[in-house]
Amino acid sequence: MTDQEPTTRLLRRLDDIAAGLDASGRALALLGLGSVGAELDRLDRHSDLDFFVVAREGQVGALLDDLSWLGDGLTCAFRNTGDGFKVLFEGGVYGEFAVFSEAQLRSAAFINARVIWLAPDAPTDLPLHVRPPGSAGRLSAAQRTHHLGEALTNLLVGVRRFERGERLSAWQFTQVYALGHALALAADAAPAAPGHADPFSVERRFEQRYPALAGRLAACLPGVAGTPGAALATLQWLEDLKLPGWPDVQALAEQVRGEAHAALERAAP
C-alpha cells in the first residue's frame, strides 16, 4: 500500500463529512486541524482526522446527538469530551473532532486550521489560528524556574518510590513528569530545525526538530526497572543546560544524585 492511498482516503472522508454537514443544515463550517489542516505537508499514512465543526446558533447539541452527518462507514464513536468524539471509520480512518458554536470557536485554543467547507452565509472572519495562552516565544524566567524545580523534585520522588518498590509510580515521576519538564527547558535553550512546532506538546516531532538532543532520550527512558539511571541521565541533561537558576537548586540536585547512585548500588547484582 502506498502512502498516497491512505492519505487520499483521509481527505475524501473530510469531503464526505463536509457534504453531510451541508445537507444537515445545522453547520456553518468545517475546519481541518493538524496534518489535515494548514500543515498538509506532513500528512501521511499515520495521520489522524482532526477537525472542528462550527455549528449554527443552537445546533451544537443536535450535531453531537445525531452523527449521521459523518456519513457511511462509521464503525465506532466514543464521546471523550463534552463537545467532541473520537471516531473510527471503515478502512482504519481514525479521527477526533469537536463541535463548537461560533462564539466557542473564537475562545478556543488551536493553531493552523484550514477551511474545508463554509456555508454560503458563514462569517468570513472565522479564526484559523488562536494560540494557547503563554505559548508564544521563549519561556519566561519564571517558567524556567518552575520547570527546573518541578523536574528535580519529580526526580527525587521517583527515586524514592523506586526504592520503596513502587516501580510504576517511580517510572511516571522520572520518565514522564520530570522528563517532560526537561524537554521544555532543552527545547527552549536549543535552536530548532525547520518544522512544525506544536505549542500544546513539546514531545510532538521532538526528534525531527531537535535531532542533537534526541540522542539523549534513550538514557532517560530505560523503562520501569531503570529509574535510578533515568534520574541520573535527566539530571545530567538539566545540568548541561547551565540555567541561571541552577545555584538555587544545587542542593536539591545533589540530593537526587546521591539517592540515585545509592539506589543503583543496591540494585546491582
N, C-alpha and C positions, 0 to 999 in steps of 0.2 A: 504493500500500500504506500503510495507516495504521500508527501506532506500536503500536496495540493488537495487531495480528496477530502480529508477531514476538515481542512480549513474552509474549503468551499461549502461543506456541509454546515459548518457553523454560520457562515454568512447567509446561506439560504434560509436557515432556521430563523435568523433575525428578520429576513424579509417576510417569512410566513407570519411571524409574530406581529410585525407592522401591519400586515393585511388584516389580521384578526382584530387588532385594536381599532383600525379604521372602520371595520364592519360593525364593531360593538357600539360605536358612537359615544363611548364613555371616556375617551382619552384625547389628550392634546398633543402628546409627543412620545417618542421612543428614543432614548439616548443609550448608545453603546459606551461601555467603560473598559478600562484596561486594554487588553490586546485586541478587543473588538471595538475600541473607542478610537481616540486620536493616535494611539500607538500601534496602528495596524502593522507596522514594520516588524513587530515582534510576535505576530500571530503565527502559531504553529500547531502541530497535531496535539499538543499537550494543553492548549489553551482552554479556558472555560468561557462560557457565555455569560458575561456580566452586563446587566443593563438596568436602567431606571425607566419606569413608566410615569409620565406626568398625566394625572387624571384630571378630568373636568371637575368643576366645582360639585362637591357632594358625591362623587363617584369612586372615591378610593375604596370604600368598603365593598362596593359591588364588584370591582375588579379583583379584589382579594378573595371574595367569596365564590366567585364563578370564574374558573380558569380556562374556560372554553376558548378564550381569545388566544391562548398559547398554540392552538392548532392541534392537528392529529399527531399521534406518536408519543404523547406524554406517558411515561411508564411509572414515574414516581414523583410526588410533590410533598415536601416537608416544610411546614411553616416554621422557620427558625427565628423570626423576629415578628414584632407587631406589624411591620409594614412590608414583609417580604417572605420569599420562599427560596428553598434550594430544590432544584428540579433535575430530572433525568429523562432524556428522550431516547427513542429507539435509535440505534446506531452508536450509542455511548455518548451522545452530546450532553454534557453536564453544565448546568447554569445556576446562577444566583441572581435574584432580582429584588427590587423594592418598588413599591407604588407610592408616589407622593402627590400631594396637591402642589399647585404652582408655588404657594407660599412655603410649603415644607421644602421643596427643592431649593428655593433661594436661601434657606438657612442650613442646608445640609453641607457636609464637608466632602468634597470629591475633586478629582483633577482629570483633565484631558478627556472629557466626554466628546462624543461625536453624534451628531444628529442622524438618526436612521430614518425617522419619519416625523413629519409635522402635519397636523390637521390644518386645513386652509385658514381657520380662524385662530390658530395658536399664536401666542405672543412671539414677536420676532427677537426679543431680547432675553430668551431663556439662558441662564448661566451654564457654561460648559466647563468652568474651572473655578472652584471655590476651595482654596487651600484651607486645611485644618488649622486652627489657632496654634501659633507657636512653631509652625513647620517651616517658615521661610528663613533662609540664610543659615549662618553658623550658630552653634549653641552659644547661649549667653554664659557668663561666668557662673551664675547661679545654677544653670542647668548642668554645667560640667561638674560643679561641686556635688550636686545631687547624684549624678550618675556614678561618680567616683565613690562616694560614701556608700551608696547602695551596693555597688559591685563588691566592695571589700567586706561589708557586713554580711552580704549573701554568701560570700566565700567562707567566712568564719562559721556561720550557721551550718553551711553544707558540710564542712569537715567534721564538725561536732556531731551532726546527725549520722554521718558515716560511721564514726566511732561508736555511736550508740546502737548501730545496727539498722538504722533507718535508711537503707540504701536508696530506695526510690526517692524519698524526700531530699536526700543529700544530692542526688543527681540533678533534681529540679533546681535546687538553690545554686549549685555551681555551674551546671552546663546549660541551664536555661536562663534563670534570672540574672546571675552575675555576668554571664557571657553576653546577654543582651545589652547590659549597660556598657560593657567593654566595647562591643561593636559600635554603639552610638558614639563613644568617645574616639575610637580609632577612625571611624568614618569622618568625624568632624575634623580630625587633625591631618588626614591624608588627602591628597588630590585624587579625584575620581576619574576613571577612564570614561570616555564618552558612552552614554547610555541613558536609559530612562530611570530616574530615581523614583522611589516610592516613599512619599512623606509619611505614610502610615506604617511602614515596616522597613527598618534598615536591613533586615535579613534578605529581602527580595533582591535578587540579582547581585548580591554582595560579591560573589566570586567573579562576575564579569566586570563590576565597577571598581573593585579593589583587588586585583589579582595578586599583588605583592603581599597583601595582608591575608588573603585566603589560605595561603600556605600554612598559617599558624592554627587553623581551625582544628585540624586533626588532633593536635596535642591537647586542645581544650575540650575535646569531645570523645574521650576514651570509653564512655559507657558507664553503667551503674557500678561496676567494680573498680572504676578508676578515679573516684572523686579526689583523693589527695593529689594525684598527678595533675588532674584537671585544674585544681585550685592553684597549684604552683605555676602551671603554664599561663593561666589567665592573669595571675598576679604579676608574672614577668612581663606580659603584654602591657598591662597597666603601667608598670614601672618604666617601660621603654618609651612610653608616650611623653614622659618628662613634663607632666602637667604642673602648672604653677602651684596648685594646691596640695601637691604631694607631701611637703613637710608637715602639713597639718594632720595628715593621716598616716604618717610614718609608723607610729606605734601600733596602729591597727594592722598595717601591712605586715609588720614583723610578727605580730601575734598569729596572723594567718599562716605565715611562712613556717614558724616554729611548730604549730599544731599539725600542719600538713606533712612536714618532714617526720614528725613523731608518728603520725598515722601510717605513713609509708613504711617506716621501720617495723611497726607492729604487724603490718600486713605482709611483710616479706616472709617467704618460706624459711 
